Amino acid sequence: MHLSYCTNVHPAEDFDGIVRQFDTYAAAIRRHLDADVLGLGLWLAAPLASELAADPALRRRLRRELDARGLEVVTLNGFPYEAFQAPVVKLGVYYPDWTDRRRLDYTLDLARLLVDLLPEGAARGSISTLPLAWRDPWDAARAGAAARMLDELAAGLAGIAARSGRPVRVAFEPEPGCVVETTAQAAAALSGVDTERLGVCLDLAHLACAWEEPAEALARLRAAGLPVVKVQVSAALEAADPVAAAEVLRGYVEPRFLHQTRSGYGDAADDLDEALERELKGPWRVHYHVPLHAEPAAPLTSTVPVLRAAMRELLAGPEPACDHFDVETYTWGVLPEEQRPRTDAGVAAGIAAELAFARALINEEATA
């Protein structure tokens, strides 16, 4: 099994900026963990991915930079196309979607470069991507266009595997507000795809926000024949009583990311400020990735219990249901002021603490 942290928490989008990230954050995290090798769930913006895919020498240089620092990459985050740490992202993260050829080109570029980054012992690589599109607009014509793109994607991945000898799978990530929000919708939308190449990325914060029970969700995916290609080890914000917690919740309202809010009674809002304005009936789960190892401001809690239950199901039995686990807390820079790290060293220490939490949990469940 491979454990990594997702670098979409960092803003750099050119080659030199990515390498500086390795020195500023990854090297420090590896020292905190006293690890021989640190896994990165690398995020590369589309222009850089295109540059790397077209330039074998640049790919070799990136591999040398990783190796020199004791870093490895088996998974890439291909969900944000570019500018993920811009001042305002919101709905922009869902474009271009899977009806747009730019999304296909970007994903295949990532696959082409990933085969040259994979460590020798890795059985395969993985790329997570958005769950087709934001839900509106969506109709039969757009669904048909996306289906054709997925057929081309599978064919392209097969060609890359044949040429390189290294398989790469693409994982579609159910997310609140999208065409595919739940595992039931994933089973329906991905029915008939090439499951040797395509599957699901199970983001555990998203799973919690959909109010899905992990055992039932995984059983549903197994019944549909959809592999869990990648797991994003993440936790969402939870408010048992949103009225009592309203003042604290307002501290989490911020302009960069969308924080879809779901009530335990089925009510939904596309952002946290909308949920507060509408006073949705509680309890709430909010699509706000919070640090795994630390409780949010009281009286709020996190969905770490859902995370634990999901990991127990994923790692039960003689063979785990997934072998790529990526800690994805991209919100360090927008946390409420009193919880936000003030320095690069503080960010690195926080990510290291999350990875230590995830590593201990995996070891605990794998040996149970």
N, C-alpha and C positions, 0 to 999 in steps of 0.2 A: 504494500500500500504506500502511496505517496501523499505527503502532507505538505501544503504550501500556503503562502499568503498571497492575496491578490494585489498586484501593484497598481490597480486603478485608483487607489487612494492617493497616488502621487500625480502631479500635474504634467510632467515633462512629456513631450511628444516627438522630439527629434532624437537622433542616435546618441549624441553627446549627452543630452539631458537624461536619457535612460541609463547610461553608464554612470553618470553622477549619482543617480538614485541608488545604484548598487553600493557605492561608497558611503553615501549619506545614511541610508537606512538598512539595506540588506546586510552589510558587513557588521553593523552594530547589533542587529537582531541575532545574527549567527553567534556573535560573542556572548550576548545575553543568555542564549540557550546552550552554549558550549557544545554546539553541533558541528560535526565534521562537514556536513553538507546541509545547506538550507534550500528548500524548495520555493520557487517563485511561480505564482500563477500570473504570468506576464501579460500585461495589457499594452498593446502597441496600436496607436492610432492608424487609421487607414492609409494616410500618405506614407508613413514610415514602413508599414507592412508591405506596401507596393514596392517601395525602394529595396527592401531586404529580399523580397521574393525575386526581384529581377537581377540581383547582384550577389553571386556566390561568394565573392571575396568579402563583401560586407557581412554576410551570414557567418563566414568563418571567423571574422573578427569578433562578432558578437559572441560566438561560442567561446573564443579564447578569453574574452572579458569575464564571462560567467565562470569558466573553469578556474581562472586565476584567483577568484574570490570564494571558491567553494560553494558555488550556486548551481542549481540544476532547474531545468524547465521541462515538465511533462504536459503541462496544460496552459492554454492561453484563454484569456477572457476576450471574446469577440463580440460582446454585447454592445458596449458603447463604440460608435464609429469614430468619433473624434471629440475633442474639447469636453471631456467628461468632468473636468474640474473647473470649467468656466464659471463666471459669477452666477449665471442662470442657465440651468440645464433643463429641468422639468420635462415636458413632453418631447423635447428634442432628442432625448436618448433613444427614442423608438424609431428614429429615421436615419438613413433609409431603412425600410423594412423589407420583408421577404417577397414583396411584389416588385422590388426594384433590383435591377441587375447589379448595381453597385454593391449591394449586400452580398450577393453571390461572389462577385469578384474579390471583395475584401476577405471573405471566409476562406476561399481557395488560396489566396495569397498567404493567409495565416498557416494553412495546412502545408504549403510548399516550404515555408521557412521553418516550421516546427520540426519537420523530419530531420533537419540538420542540427537542431538543438537538443534532440532527445538523448539522454544518457544511454550508454550501451546496454544497461540492464533493463531498460524500460520496455515493457511489452507493447505499448502503444502510446499515442498521444491523444489529447482531447482538446476540444474548443467549445466553449459555451457561447450561446447566441440567444437573441431575443425570441420570444414565443410567437413568431410570425409577424405580429404587428399590434399596435394599439387597436382597441376594439372598434373605433369609429374613425373613418368609414370602413366598413367591411361588408362585402356582398359576395355573391357566387362568382362574379368575374374576378374579383381580387383573390378569392380562395383558389380559383383555378390557376391564376398566374403564380401564386405561391407554390402550388403543387408541382407545377412545371419546373420552378426554380429548385425545388428539393430533389426532383429527379436528376437535374443537371448537377446538383451538388454531390449526390451519391456517385454519379458517374465520374465526376472530377476527382473525388476522394479515392475511388477505385484505381484510377489512372496513376495518381500520386503514389499509392501503395505499391502498385506493380513496378513502377520505375525505381522507387527507393528501397523497397522491402520493409518499410516502416508504416504500419497502419495508423491512420488518424481518424477519430470519430468526432462527429459534431453533435452537441447536446443542446436541445431546445429547453429553455428555462421558463416554466410557468411563472407568471407574475401578475399581481393584482391589476385589474383594469385592461389587460391585454386580451387578444383573441383567445389565447390559452392562459387561463388563470388557475385552473385546478388540474389535478391528475386525471379526472374524468374527461375534461376537455382535451388534455394531451392525448389520451387514448383515442378519442374521436378524430382529432385533427391530424394525427400522425398515423392513422390506420393505413396500412398498405405501403409504408415507406420501407426502404432497405435498412433493416435493423442491424445488419452487420456494420453499417457506416453511421447510422443516425439513431439517436435515442433522446433521453431526457437528462437535463441538469436539474437536480433537486436542490433548490435553495431553501434551507430550513426556516428562514424568516418568512419567505413567501408562503411556504406550506402552513405555517402557523397563522398567517394573516388570512388565509383561506379557510381557517378553522377546520382543517382536515386532520383526522387521526392518522398518525404515521403508519400504523400497522395496516389500516384499511387502504391508505394511499398506495403503499408498496404492493399490497396484494392486487390492487387494481392495475398497476403497471405490469406486474407479472402476468396477469390474466390476458392483458393486451399484447404481450410479447415484446414490450418496450424495455430495453435495458436502461438502467441508471448509469449513464456514462460518467457522470461527475456529480459530486455533492459540494454545494457551497455551505460551509459550516458558519451559520449566521443566526442571529437572534433579533427579533423585533421588539418594539416597545409595547407594553400592555398596561391598560388602565382598567382595573376592576370597577371603579366608580368614576367615570369621566367628569361628573359634576364636581365631586370633591377634589379631583385632580386638575381642574381646568386651568388654574393659575400656573401650575408646574408644566402642564402640557403646552401652554403658550410659549414657554421657553424653548421648546423644540420646533416651533414654527420658524422656518428660514427660507431664503429665496432660491437656493441652488437646486435642490432635489425635490422630486414629487414624493409625498408621504401619504400614499393611499391608506385610508382608514376603513376597517371593516368591523362591524358590530357582531357580537355573538348571536344577534337576532336576525342577521342577514342584511341589515342596512349597510349602505356603502357611500363613501365620499372619496373624491379623487385627490384630495389633499387634506392635511390636518387642519388648516385654518377653516376650510369648508365644513369639516366635521364639527368643529367647535361652534361655528356660527349656527349650524343646523341643530345642534344639541342632539346628535344621534343617541339612541338609547344604548346604554352600556351592557356588558363590558366591551371594550375596544381592543383591537390589535392594530398597530400602526406600522406601516412599511417604513421603518426607520431603523437601519442596522445599528445596533448598540454594541459596545464592547462586550465580549463574551464573559470576561472574568470579573466584571464589576457591575453591581446593580445600578440602575439609573436612579435619578433623584426620587425620593419617596414623595407621595405614596405609589409612584409608578413601579412596575416590575418589568422583567423581560420574559421572553418566551423560551428561555433556556430549558425549562422542563420539557417542552416539545422537542427541542434539539436533542436532549438526552434520550427521549423515547425513540426518536427517529434513528439515532446512532445505534441504539440497542437492536432495533430491527434490521438495520443495514449490515451489522456485523455479526448477527446471529448465524449459527450453523457452521458447517465445515468450511464454506467459502463465502467471503463477504459479497454483498450485492453490488459493491462498487470498490474501485481501487484508487480513485483520484479524489482527494479531499482538499478543498481550498477555503481557507478562512477569508471571508470577504466583508470586512467592515471598512467601507469607503467614506464614512461620515466623520472621521476624526476632526476635520477642519470646520465642521458646522455644528458640533455638539454645543450645548449651552455653555456659556462663558466659563462657569465654574468647573466644568468637567473637561474642557478643551486643553490639550497639551500646548504649552507655550513655545516649545523648542523642537527642532528636529530630533534631538535626543529623547525628548519626551514621547514623541510619536513612535520612535523605534522601540522604546521600552514598553509602551502600550501594546504594540503589535506582538512583541516577544511574549508578553504575558498572555495574550490570546492564544498564541501558538502553543505555549506550555499547557494551557487549559485544554486545548483540543487534543494535544498529544497524550496527556494523561487520560482523557476520556476514551480515546481510541484504544490505548493499552488496557484500560479497565474493561471495556466491553469485549475486546478481542480475546481476552483471557478468561472471561466469565464462564 
